[in-house]
């Protein structure tokens, strides 16, 4: 199985988004936006 640069970037983006959710002081709108981005990325990566 080949591991591509695109897959690596997607994984790093997912990690970054998950870390952002841990930040204190996020507004409900920011939390919703980040959660939606995570969901979309997981679907793209066949993780859902």
Residue pairs with C-beta under 8 A, 6 or more apart in sequence:
7 45
10 41
10 44
10 45
11 45
13 41
14 38
14 41
14 42
14 45
17 34
17 37
17 38
17 41
18 38
20 26
20 34
21 31
21 34
21 35
21 38
26 34
39 48
42 48
